[in-house]
């Protein structure tokens, strides 16, 4: 059976995180509906908290089974303990634990790029990272008109950001800087620590799980706001899924994907 809770917090993300913690569930286990968007107001005056509705699937409640009547038992006499000499203890030698092998960093795709575009990418991003105070090295390869950039360094979390927002901003800024003044635009794809592949896998799981709920309950489900790339992953994952179709609604940056029940595709 479906249940839901309504949660308020300063922002939509805070409200979702608060609700997930309250339910003890992961993001893929619930459907999110924004009931009211948070507004900061002017200088803190007139601010409105965000309100979200988290819908989740709960097991059907079963009526309690009455417990059988307790039977009083008479205590049995305990036998006297027999004293036995303790065996000589031997020191236990700990077994050597194998050291986990470090995971190799994902290799960049394509052929190593050493042209003027690659040089412009490295120059721009190196200066950008110096201003950000982050030690990172861009490794550039090329596949046709697309330049793949893998950022290498010790602490890449600061360059990935929440749900890859910082990584997306670096990718957009790099594209603007490199393509400015060029007659032929090139595509630039920026990644770090394999984040894009992990995010795509997570979105595919979310898409299949949501589609299963749509077919089961025969009702549409609207996903949270995503960027164009993430919405494209959802559309692609469900384009051949029986019983559902997808479309986008709203305006950027709050454009959302709707997974709709479509009996004509069954």
Secondary structure, DSSP 8 states (H G I E B T S, - for coil): -EEEEEEEESSHHHHHHHHHHHHT--GGGEEEEEEE--B--BTTBT-B-EEEEEEEE----------------------------------------------------SEE--SHHHHHHHHHHHHHHHHHT---EEEEEEETTEEEEEEESS--HHHH-GGGHHHHHHHHHHHHHHHTT-SS--EEEEEETTHHHHHHHHHHHHHHHHHHHHHHHT--EE-----HHHHHHHHHHHTT-TTEEEEEES-TTS-EEEEEE-GGG-
